Amino acid sequence: MNPRNKVLSFFIAGAVPTLISQPAWAQGIAVTNVQLQRTDSGIELILQTPTGKQPETFRTSYGETLIIDLINTQLSGEGFQEDNPAPGIASVEVVQRYANTVRVKLVGTEEVPTAQVNTTPQGIALNVSTEMTAAQEPAPAPTPETTLTPQQPEAGQQEPIELVVTATRTEERQEDVARSVTVIDREEIEQQATLTENLGDILGKLVPGFGPPQLSNLTNAQTLRGRQPQILVDGVPLRTNSANNIQLRFIAPSSIERIEVVRGPTAIFGGEGQGGVINIITREPTEEPFEATTEIGLGAALGGLEGDSFRNQQQQTISFNQGDFDFTFIFSRNDTNSFFDAEGDRIARGNATLDKTETLNLNSKLGVDLSEEQRLQLTFNYTRDQRTLDSVTEISSGKAIGVEREFEFEGDLEPNISNTIANLSYTHEDLLGSEVQAQLFYRDSSNLSTPFDARPNPFNGLSVLNNGGGSEVWGGRVQADASLGNNFDLLLGVDYEQQDVDEGFFGELSPSAFDRGVIRKVGERTNTPPYELNKLGLFTQLQWEASNWLRLSGGIRHERFDLAVDDFDAIFSGAVEGGEVNLGDTVFIIGAVVAPSQNVNIFAKFSQGFSAPSFADIFQGAPEGLSVDEGLEEVQPVVVDEYEIGVRGNWESLQATVSAFYNFSELGSTIDFGEVGEGNRLIRSPKRVYGLEATVDWQPADKWQLGGTLSWNEGGIDPNNDDDFEPLDSFEIQPLKMTAYLENQTTPGWNNRLQLLFVGGRDRAFEEGVDNTEIESYAVLDYISSVDIGPGTLEIGIQNLLDNQYFPVFRQLVGANNPSLRSAAP
C-alpha cells in the first residue's frame, strides 16, 4: 500500500456516517411556555402544552437533586431557570435534554424535593415540595407568571437514571439489586452502532466482565466472568444445549430498546446461565398516534476508498398508537463488504468473520390493552445473515490475508445464519392482589458455515468442507408477584422449554471444483445426532425491605432435564445406542443490600447457576459401543456457586462501582478439542474463576463527561482432582480489559466522543502448556461524533482512529493452531 493510502486511512478508515431523519409529523409534545407559582407546600411548575397529554417520565435523584425526564416532549423556546423559588428549594431548571426529552431539574437546600406529575387543562403540572416548605407558614397568593430566563439546553451531562431491571424477573431499582448489573440504554446502543452493528463487539466495549470485542460473528472467546451466559430476547432463550455461540447475531441493534446484563451465575431464567444473563429488550411503540423514522448509512473500510470496501445500511421504523392498540415495525438492512487491516491488506475471509455479509432484520410488536390492568402483546423477530465468498486465504508476513477469487455456489450452499422468534405475552397487574405474567414462545434457528479449505491437513478425511445445524425451541413461563405486607414481596413461577436440536453435519465439498471457483457438495457426514431436551423449572423468591437501609432477598429453583436421542453413528468412532437420560438439581440465591448513606450502598450475594452439560459435544466424541441409557446415567448438571461483594456510589457528578467475585463448580464442563480427527472430550473436573470489576463515570462540568471500566479475571481447572489447578485457556479466561471515554457537548447540536479499549497480555496459560500462544496486548482508539442537521442527525464513527495494526484475542488463539485464521483487525 502506498503512503498516501495509509495517511488517508488514518483519517477516514472505518467512517460510518449515518443520516437519521426525524419524523416530520410526530415531533413530540410541544412545551410552549413555563410558569412557576408558589403554593402552601412549595411550588407548582406548569409546562404549557396544546395537547394536555401526560408524557412518560423517568426519575432519578442524587444528593439533594431530583431529575424528572419527560419523554417525547420538546421545548418551543428557550429553557427556564429560577433560584430559591420557595423555602427548601434551591433552584428549578427546565431544559431540552435530548431531541425528544425535556428535563426538569429540582435542587433542594437540605434534602431531595418531592414532585407529583399531573395533567391539567393548561398542560403538565409538577407539584413540588420538601419537608421544609411543608413546615413553613402558608404561602402568599400565587405570583404572576415568572419570566422565562434564556437557558441553553443542558449539554453532555449524564446523571444516572433510575432504571428498572427486568433481568431479575421483577421490576427493581438498579441500586436495590444484590449483585452486579449493567444496563445499556437505547442512546448508548445507537452511539456504538455508529462504529459497528455487531452486538458482541458493542457488549465487549460496554459490559465489565464480558470478553473484549473480537470482530467476529461468534463469541467463542467472549465469556462473562469466565463462563457462558444465557442470552434472552424479551425473555425468550436463545442459547440451546448445543449452542455454537452465534446467538448475538440473532437480532440487530436497530430493534433493541435496552440491554440488561446480570453478571455472574444465575438460575432465575433456568439453565444455560453459568456466567449470567444478557436480557435484550426490544423497542416499544412510541406514545404518538403515528410516527416514522428513516435512517441511511454509508461506510468505507480503507483510506483509498476501494470499491469493495464500501458498505451501506438502511432502516425504517414505524410506530402506531391509537386507543387500546399499538404497533411498531422495524426493518433494517446492513450490507457489509470487504475489510482491510491497518497495513492495507484485505482481511482473510472465514467462517467467523463479518465481511461480505448482508444482514436483514425485521421486528414487529402488536399490543392491545384489554383493560386498565390487562395487556396482551405479540412480538415477531426475524434475522438473517447471508454471506458470499469472493476470496481465498494466503499467508503473508505472519498473517492471513484475502486474495480475490470469484466463487459460484451450486444449490443452496450460501453461508447463512437465520433466526425466527414468535412471542406472545400477557400481563394482569392485579389478579387477586398479584401481578401475573404469562408467556408463550417459539424460536427456530439454522446456520451453514463458510466453505473451508482444510488441505493439506484434512479434517477426518474431508479436504474442503462446510458445516451446519440448527434447533427448534418452544416453551412458556408463568409467574405471580405478590406483596405480603410488612415490606415482603413474593414471586412464584414455573417455566417449561422443549429444545429439538437438529442434526449437526459436515458437508463434503469437491476440492477440484473449489479450485475452479465452484462450491459443489458431493457428500455429507453426521457430526452430532438430533436429540430432544425438555426442561421444567419451578421457582420462588422472597424480598424483604427490612428498613430504609437494609434489603434482603433469597430464592430457590428446582429444574429437571429430560434427554432423548435415537441410535446414531459417532463421527470419530462408530455405532452408539440411543436412549433417555433424566437429571436435575436444586439451586439457591441469597443476597443483601446495605445503604450506610444516601449515596453509597454495599451489596453481597451467594448465587448458583446451572446447566446440563453439552450433549452435542458428548455425542461427537462418544466412544463406539456407548449406550446412552447406561453410559450417561451418572451425568449431572454443571452447578456453579458464586460469592460476590461490591460497593456502588452515586454522587452529584460522580458514579462508581467496584465488585469482587469467586465462582466454583465441582463438575465443570470444559471441552478438550484434542488433535484433528480425534473428536472432543468433555472434562468434568473442578473449575474456579475469580476476578475484579469496576466502573466510574464523572461529569466535571456541564459539557464534559469521562469515565471507564476495568475487568480482570483468572481461573483454573483441576483435571486430576488433586487440588492442583491448571490455568484455563484464553477462550474461557480473557485478559485484562480496560476502557475509557471522554465526551464533550461541543455545541447544543454537536457531540464528540473519544473512547479507548486496552486489552492486556496473558501468558500464564501459555507457559503451562494450555494455550498455544502468548496473548499480546493491544489498544484501540475510536471516535464518534453526531451533528444535528435540520430535521435529522449526521453520525460519524471512526474505528481504530490511530490506524493501529493488532490481532484480537480470538484471532491470536485460533491463529496459533491454524495460521490461515490469524488475521488482523480492520
N, C-alpha and C positions, 0 to 999 in steps of 0.2 A: 504494500500500500504506500502511495507516495505521501510526503509530509503534508501536502495541502489537505488531503482527505483526513488525516489524523487531527489536524487543527480544527477542521470543520466538525468532526465528530465530537470534539470536546465541547463545542457549544450547543449542538442540536441533536446529537445522537440520542435516540430514545424519546425525543419530544413527542408528546401526545396532546395536541391542542383539541379541546372539546368545546363546541358552541352549544350552550344549553338555552333553548328558547323557552321563556316563561309563558304560562298560559295567558293569552291576551284577554280572555273573557272571564277569568277567575283569579283576580288579584288579591283575594282575601278580604276580610272585614276592614273597611276603612275607618280609622280613628280621625275624625275631623277636628276635634278640639279636646282640651283637657281642662277640667275645672277642679278646684280644691275648696272644700267647705269644712269648717270646723264643726264638730259635734260634741255632745256631752261626753262621749267615750274616747274621742280622738279626732279623726278626720274622715271625711268621705271624699274619695277621689273618683271623679266621673270622667270616663273616656267616652266622648260622644261618638255614636255610630249611627248610620242611616238605617241599619237593619234591626237593631235591638236584639241581635243574636249573641248568645254567650259562647265564647270560644273555649276550646280545650286548654287547660292550664297545666304547667309543670312548676313545682315549688322546690326550693332548696333554701337552707339557712346556714350561716356560719357566723361566729362571733355574735354581734348584735344586729346582723343584717338578714333581711328576708328578701328573697328573689322570687318574683312571680313572672313566668314567661307565658304570654298569651299567644297561642299557636294560630297561624293563619290570619294574622292581623297586620295592618300597615298604617303607619302614621302619614297623614296627608301633608303635614307641615313639619316644623322643627320639633325637637324634643322639649321636655318640660322639666324644671328643677325648682325646688324651694327648700331652703334651710330652716330648721326649727319651726315647723308649721304648728306644732302643739307640744305641750309638755310630754317628755318621754320619747319624742320622735325627733331625731337629729336632722334628717333630710329625706326628701322624696325626689326620685328621678323617674322619668318616663322616656325611653329611648327606643330607636329601631335597632334591635339586637342582630337579627338576620333579615333576609329579604322578606320573609313572611312571619316574623316573630317580633312582637313588641314586648319589651322587658320593663317591668316595674320594680324599682329597687328602693326598699324601705329600710332605713337605718335607725335603730333605737339608740338612746343615750346610755342606757344601762342594761337593756335586755332586748331580745328579739321581739319586734311588734307582731301582732296577730292581725290577720286580714281575712275577710269573707267577701267572696266574689259573687255578685248578683247581677241580674239583668233588669234594667229599668226602662221606661219609655225614652229616656234620654240616651241610653247606651249601656255601657258596662260600668258598674259601681263597685268600688272596693271600700268596704268599711274597715278602717284601720284603728287599732287601739293597742295600748300597753297597760300593764297594771298601774303604772304611774299616772297615766291620763285618766284611768277609771277612778283613782283616788282623789282627783282634783275637784274643785267646785264646779258646778255646772258651767259649761262654756257659754260665752255670749252668743247672740244671734248669728246665724250663718253670715259669713262675709261675702261680698260680691266675688264674682269670678276672678281668680288670680291671673295675672298677666303671664302669658307664655314667655319663658326665657329661651332665647335661641340656644340650642344644645346640639352638638354633633352626635351622631349615633355612637354608642359605646363601641369601642373597637377592640377586636382581638381577644379580650379577656374571656377566659373560660372558667367561670366559677362552677363548681361541681353541681350537677342537677341531681336531685333526689330521685333516682330511678327505681322502679320495682324490678325484682329479679325472679323471673318465672322458671328459671332452670332448677329451682328447688321445689317446683310444683305448687307453690303458693306465692301470692304477691307479698313481697317483703321489701323494706328499705334495705339498700345495699349495706349500710352500716350495721344492720341487725343480723346479718348472716354470719354464722360462726365458722367461717372458712374464707379462703381467698377467692374472690370473684372479679372477673374483668368484664366490663360492659362496653361494647363498641357501638356507637350510635350511627345513624344514617349519615350525618355530616362527615364523620371520620372515614366511613366506608367510601363515600363519594370522593373524598380527598385522595385516599390511597389508590382508588381505581383510576385516577389520572395517570398513575405510573404503571399499574398492572391490573388486569382483570382476574388474575389467578388468585383465588381465595386463600390458598395455602400460603402464598407469599405475603398477602395482607395480614393474616393472623401471625405469621412469623415475625413481622415488624412490630406488632402492637400488643401481643399477649406474652407476659412473662411466663417462663417455664415451658413455652412451646418452642420447638426447634426453629432455627433460623430459616429464612426463605431459601428454597433450593431450585427455584425457577423450573419446576417440573410439574407434570400432571399427576404425579404420585407424591405421597407423603411418607415414603419408606424411611427417611432419616429425619422425620419430624414427629417426635413423641411429645407428650405432655407429662412432665415430671417422670420421664424415663419409661412411660407405658402408653399404650394406645388409648385414646379417648373414645367415648361414644359420640356420634355426630347425629344431630336431630335437625329436621326442618319442621317447625311448628309441632314438635313432639313426635314426629314420625321418624323411627330409627332408620339410618342409612347404612350403618355398619352391620354386616352379617357375620356368621361364624367363619365364612370362607373369605373374609374381607381381603381385597388386594390393594387397599389404600388409595382408591380413586374417588372416594366419597365427596371430597371438597370440589370436584368437578361437576357434581350433580345439580348445582344451582349457580346462577350468575349473580354478581354483586348488585346488578340493577334491580333485582327482585327482593332485596333484603332491606328490612327496616332497622334491625339491630341484631347484634350477636352477643349472647351471654355465655361466658365461659366459666364453669365451675372447675377450679384447678385442684386436682387430687382425686383419689379413688372415691367413687360414689355409686350406690345401688339404687338411687331414687327413681331412675328410669329402667331399672333392671340390669341385665348383664351387659358386657362389652364396654363398661365404663371404668376400666382399671386405672386410667390416667385422669379421668374426669369426664365432663360433659361439655360439648360445644353445641349450644342450642341456637339455631339460626331461625329468626322470626321474620316472616315475610311481610311485605308492605300492606298497609290497610288503606281503604278508601279515605279520601280527604273529607272535610266537613262541607265543602262546597257542593251545590247541586250538580255541577258538571265542571270538569277540569281536564285539560290535556297538556302534555309536555312532550317536546321533541328534542332529542339530543343527537348530534352528529359529531363524530370524532375522526381524526386523521393522525397517523403517526409514521415515523420512519426510524430505522434502526442503524443507519450509517450516515456519517457526515457527507459522504459522496452522494447520498440520496439515490442509490441504485434502484432500478425499477422493482426488483423483487424484495426490497426492504420495506416498502410501504405497507401499511395496514390501515384498516378503517373500521368504524363502529357506528351503528345506528341503534336508536332506542326510541320507542313510542310508549307513553304512559297515558291511560285514560281512566278517569275516576268519575263515578256516578253515585250520587247520594240524594235520594228523594223519599221522604216519609220514612217508612219502616224498612225500605230496601236500599242496599248499597252494593256497589260493584266496582271492582278495579281490574284492569287488564294491562299487562306489561309485556311487551315484546322487545327483545334485543338480539342483535346480530353483531358478532365480533369476528372479523376476518384477519387472522394473523399470518404474516408472510415469513420470510427467512429472517434469522437473527445473525448478527455479526459481532465478533468479540472486539475488545479494545485494540487489537492489532490489525483489525480489518478483515480477518478470515471468517468465512462462513462457518457457523457453528454446526457441527455434525448432527444430523437428524437421527433420532432414536425413538424408541417406544415411549420414553418418559419425557421427551422434550415438548415444548409448547408451540413450535413453529409449524407453518403450513396447516393451520387449524381454523376451521370455520365453526364457531360456537353459536348455536341458536338456543334461546331460552324464552319460554312462554309461561307466564304466571298469571292466573286469574283467580279472583276471590269474589264469591257471591254471598251476601249476608242478608238475613231478614230478622227483624226484631219481632218475635211472636207476641211479646208483651213488654212491659217495663222491666220485667225480671228475667225474661227468657230470650235467648238468641240462638239461631241456627245458622251455621256457616259452612260453605263448601269451597274447598281450595283445590286447584289443579295446577301442577307444575310439570313442565316437560323441558328437558335439556338434552342437547345432542352436540357432541364434538365429532366433526367429520374431518379426516386428515387426508392429505395427498402425499405422494412420495416423488421427489424430483432430484435426489442426490444420493450419493454413496459416501461411505466414510473412508478417509485415508488418515494415516498417522504422519504428522509433520511437527518437528521440533518439540516432541514430547507431549503433543496434544492431538485430539481427534478433530479433524476439520471435514467439512462437507464439500464434495466435488459434484457439480451439476451433472445430472443424467435423468433423462425423461423415462418415466415408467408408465406402463399401461396395465390396468387391473382386468383380469378375466373373471367375470362373475361378480358376486357380491363380496369382495375381499378388501374394500377400502377400510382402513383402520378407523374405528369409531368408539365412542363411549356414549351411552344413552341411558336416561333415567326418567321414569314417569311416576308421579305421585298424585293420588286422589285422597282427599282427607275431608271427612265430614265431622264437624264438632257441634256439640250442644251444651249450652250453659244455662243453668237456673240459679239465680243469685239468692233465692230464698225459698228453698223447698224444705218445709218442716224445720225451719231455722238453720239450714245448712246451705252452703253454696255447692252445687253439684255440677260436675263437668263430665261429659261423656264424649268419646271419640272413636270413630271407625276409620281405618286407613288401609290403603293398598299401594304397593310400590313394585315396580318392575324395572330391572336394570340389566344391561348387557354390555360387553366390551369385546373388541377384537384388536389385537396389537398391531404395531407396525412390523412388516416383514424384517427378519433379522438374518444376516449372513453369518453363520457360525463357523465357516471354514477359516482356518484349517483344523479347528478343534470341534468337530461335530458334537451336538448335544444329543446323547442317547441315539446316535446314528443319524440324526437329522442335520443336514448341512445348511439348508435355508428353510426357515420356519416362521410361523406366527403362532399366537395362542389366543384363546378366548374363553369366555364363560359368561355366567350371569346368575341372577336369582330373582325369585318372586316372593314377596312378603305381604302378608295381610295380618291384621290384628285389631285390637281395641283396648281402650282404657276407660275406667270409670272411677271417679273419686268424689268424696264428700268432705267438705271442710266446715267444721262447726265450732262455734265459740261456746265453751263450757262455763263461762263466768269466772270471776276471780283471776282474770288475765290468762286463762288457759285456752289453748286452741288445739283442736284435734283433727287430724287428717287421716282418712281411711280410704283404701283403694285396692283395685285389682287390675292387672294387666295380662293380656294374652297376645302371643305373637307366634305365627307359623312361618318358618323360613323353608322355602323349597329351593334348594341350591342346585343349579343346573350342572350338567357335566362340564368339567374343565377339559379342554382339549389342546393338543398341539397340531397345527396344520402343517403337513409336509408339502413344501413348495419345490418346484422344479429348479435346480441350480442352473441348468443350461438356459432355460427361459429367463431366469433372473439376470443372467449375464447379457441377454439380448434386450433387457428392459421390459420384460413381461412378468407379471406376478400370476403364476398359474398353480393351482392347487392340484396335487396328484395323490394325496392320501391324508389320513387323519388318525391320530392316536389319542386314546383317553389318558388324560393327565390325572384327573380326580373324578370319582364317580358321582352321579347325582345322589343327593340324600335329603332327608327331611328332618328339621329340628323344630320341635314345639316347645314353647316356653310359657309357663304360667306363674305369675308372681302375685303374692298378697303382701300388703304393707300397711303400716301405720306409723305416724309420727306425732309427737306432742311438743308444743311450745308453751313456755311459761314466762311471762314478763313479771319476774318476781318483784322488781322495784324499778324505779326510773333509772337505775344504774346497773341492773343485772337482768340478763335474759338467758334462759336455759332452754335447750332443745334436745330431743332424742328421738330415735326411730328404730324400727326393726322391719326386716323384709325376708320373706321365705320364697324361694323360687325353685321350680322343678324344670329340668331339661329332659326331653324325650327324643332320642335319636333313632332313626330307621334308615337302613341302607340295604340295597339288594346286593347279590353276589357281583363281584367285579374282578377285573384283572389289573393289579397294580403295575404302573408303568415301569418300575425298576425291578420287579420280581416276577410275580405270577398270580395265580388264582387266589382270591380272598373270599371267604364265605361271609355273606352279609348277615344282618341280624338287627337287634334292637338293644339300646342302652338307655337306662334311666339313671339320672343323677340329680342332685340338688344340694342346697345349702341354705343356711340362715345367717344373715349378716346384720350388723348394728351400726348406729351412729349416735354420738353424744357430743354436745358442744355447749359452750358458754361464751357470752359477750359481756364484758365488764366495761362500763364507761366511768372512769375516775374523774373526768371533767367533760365539759360540753364539747370540747374539740378533739378529745382523744378517746378511743376505745381499744380494748385488748380482747383478742379472741383466742380460744383454744378449742381443739376438737380431736376426737378419735373417730375415724370413719373406716368403713370397709367397702371395697368394690370387688366385683367378681365377674367371671365369665366362664363359659365352657372352653376347654382347650380347642385349638383349631383342628377340627376333624379332617378338613381338607388336607392339611399338612400331614396328619397321621396316616391318612389313606394313601397319599402319594408315596410315602416311604415305608408302607406296610410290608412286612416280610411275607414270602409265599407261604400259603397254608394257614394264614391267620384266620381265626374265627372271631367275628365281631362280637357275638354273644358272649364268648368265653374270654377272648384276649383283651377286651376293653371293659370288662365288668368292674374292674377296680379303678377306672378312670374317674378322677374327681375334678370339680371346678377349680379354677385359679382364684383364690381368695387373697385379697391384698389388704393389709392393715396399715393405716397411716395415722401418724401423730403430727399435729401441726399447731404452732403458736405464732401469733402475729399481732402487729400494732398498726392501727390506722389513725392518722392525724388529719384534721380538716380545719384550717385557719382561714382568715380572710383572703390572703393572697398566696397561700401555700397548702398543698395537699400532698401527703406522703403515706406510703405503706411499706412495711417490711415483714417478711414471714420466713420461718424455717420449717422444714418438714423432714420426716423419715418414714419411708414405707417399706414393707417387708411382706413377702409371700413364701410360705413353706413349700408350696408346689408352684414353681414358675412355669412359664410356657415359652421358653426360648427355642428358636429353630436353629439347628445346625445344618447348614446347606450342604456341607460335605464337598467332595470332589464332583466334577461334572460327570453325570451319568449314575451317581450313587443314590440320588434321592435325598430327601430331607429327613432329619431325625429330631423328634421332639424331646427336649431336655426338661424333665420335671424335677428341678433342683431348687433349693432355696435361693431367693433373689432379693436384693435390697437396693434401694435408691434413696439418696438424701440430698438436700440442697437448700439454697437460699434464694429468695426473690425480693426485689424492692422496686418501688416506683416513686417518682417525685414530679410534681408539677408546680411551677412558680409563676406568678403574674406580678413582676416587679413594677410595672406601670400599666396604664390603661391600654396601650397599644402593643405591649410586648408580653410574650409568654415563652417559657422554656421549660424543659424537663427531660426525663429519660427513664429507662428501666434497666434492671440488672437481673440476669438469670444465670445461676450456676448450679449444676448438679453432678453427682458422681454416683457410681453404683457397681455392684458386683454380683457374681453368681458362684454358688458352692457346688460344683458338679459332683464332688465325691462325698458330700455331706460330712465333712470333717472340720467345719468352721474355717476353712482356708478359702476365702473368696477371691476369685479371679475377676478382673475388671470386665464389665460389659462392653460390647463393641460400640462403636460410634454411630451405628444405626439406631441404637437404643438410648445411648447417653451422648447428647450433642455437647460441643464445647461451650465455654463461657460465651454468653451473648450480652452485649450492652447496646442500648440505643439512646440517642439524644436528639433533641429537636430545638430549634429556635424559630419562633413565628412572630411576624410583625404585621399589624394592620396599617399599611403604609398610608393609605387614604381610606375614606369610608367605603370605597368600592374596589379597593385593590389590596389583596392579602398575599404575603410571601412567606414561604416556609423552607428551611433547610433541615434535613434530617440525616443522621449518621447511624449506620449499623456497623458494629465491630463484632467479629466472631473470633474468639481466641483459638489458640492451638490446643491439641490434645495428643499426648504421646504415651500415656500410661498403658492403654490397650495395645499399642504397637510394640512397646518394649517387652510386654509379657506374651507376645505372640498371638494376640486376639485379632487385632486389626492388621491388615496387610500393608498399611502405610501410616505414617505420622500425619495427623491433620495439621495443616498450615493455617495460620491466622490470616485474616484479611479485613479490610474496611471499605465501606461503600458510602458515598455521599450522594443524596438525591435533592432535587429542587422542585418545589411545587408552587405555582402561582395561579391566582384567579383574579380576573378583572371583569367588573360589570360593564357591559356594553349594551346600552339601550335596554330592551326588554329581556336580554339574555346575559349569559356569563361565558367568558372565554377562559378555559382552564388549560394550563401548560404544565407538563411534567417532564422532567429530565432525569432519567435513571443514570446512575454512575457518572455523576457530573464531572469528576476528575479523570474519567477515562482510564480507570484502574483495571489492569488485567488480573483476574482472580478466578479461582475454581471453587464453587460452592462445596460444602461438606459432602453432599450426596455424590457429586461428581468425583471428588477425591477418593471416596470409598469404592465406588463401582469401577473407577478407572484404574485402581490398583490391581483389581482382579482381571480386568479386560481393558487394555489401552484404547480400544476403539470407542469406549464410553467416557474417556477423560476429555471432556470438552469444557472450554472456558465459559464464563457468563457474558451476557451482552454488555 
